[in-house]
């Protein structure tokens, strides 16, 4: 990021350098500080929806490893039979704290 640009190598051997805005550099720097790695980059030419001008778009995808979160309390819903009501239950670890059926007024 010291040059504030993205370099794209073409198969023919030429390299294209695209300058980045300050917001893009800040966003990329934050992702790298979080421990993310760049796993996919893509560039394409397309039209904008607002003014139909042709523009070059660049997409960068980052991935990082995270620890799985274990919830303490769950809200379980059954929405399959809506005409009979909505069944719900609140579960904490292995205990059911509350359960009920909400019936619509039809």
Secondary structure as UniProt FT lines:
FT   TURN            2..3
FT   STRAND          5..9
FT   TURN            11..12
FT   STRAND          15..19
FT   HELIX           22..33
FT   TURN            34..35
FT   STRAND          37..47
FT   TURN            49..51
FT   STRAND          54..63
FT   STRAND          73..78
FT   HELIX           82..84
FT   STRAND          86..92
FT   TURN            93..94
FT   STRAND          95..102
//
